[in-house]
Amino acid sequence: MWKLFKRVFLIINIKTFVITGLAIASTAFCLHFHIKADFPLTLIGTAIVFPIVFSIGGAYKRREVALDKYGSIKAHGRALYFAVSDWLENPPQELKDELKVHLGNLLSSCKHVFSNPVSDLEENEKAVYRSFQDLSKFIKSMRSYGLPSGEASRSNQFLSKMMISFERVKHIYQYRTPRTLRTYSDIFIVVLPVIYGPHFAHNVTSYNYGLEFAVPIMFSVILVALDNIQSHLENPFDQQGEDDVYINDEKFIRNLD
């Protein structure tokens, strides 16, 4: 039950109440002064719903790509671990433990990069590339344990694919969906519920007493909820929404064996 309430409060927040209050005030003002008009509701779909749904679709696709590339980093990291445990004859446990440390440092530094502001990216990503460099040196050191050159080259390909995946995820983290479209939606979400006060006042003539403000309330809640859903999908790494990407480095290392 608590999870349900938590999810509800993610899409209904202070912004919902502010805009709902503006819509109610506008409707009450129009009812009091008999200002009525029958505005076309298609304007709502064109001005707000379509741009928000477009943004939600774009943000969701970015999240799915981030999940795919995060999975690629983990898969190639596990492949490196299998290379140590299965391609070498009697590999020492110390070698496996060393690789676990390198992989753990890599995922931990990735989590640190993506969970902090974009302004800190240049400094934070240095730790990620230090981890990649440590893995590169580790692959080179495997030659002294009898790893053939062809298998060492393949291991380097695993590392290269991990770096490519990191860069893809980094660009998703660094760049957002079109900011101008977000600004456009934010403006009209505030303006339209107020402008449509005469429309709400026009339609309440057929409603029972006490239901005059039901439509502006639902109108505002739906629009702001869609906007909040888009906002939570916008950054899949901020750990504020139910659909965020969580990098669990400890679980990954624990499940390697």
Disulfide bonds with the S-S distance in Angstrom:
none
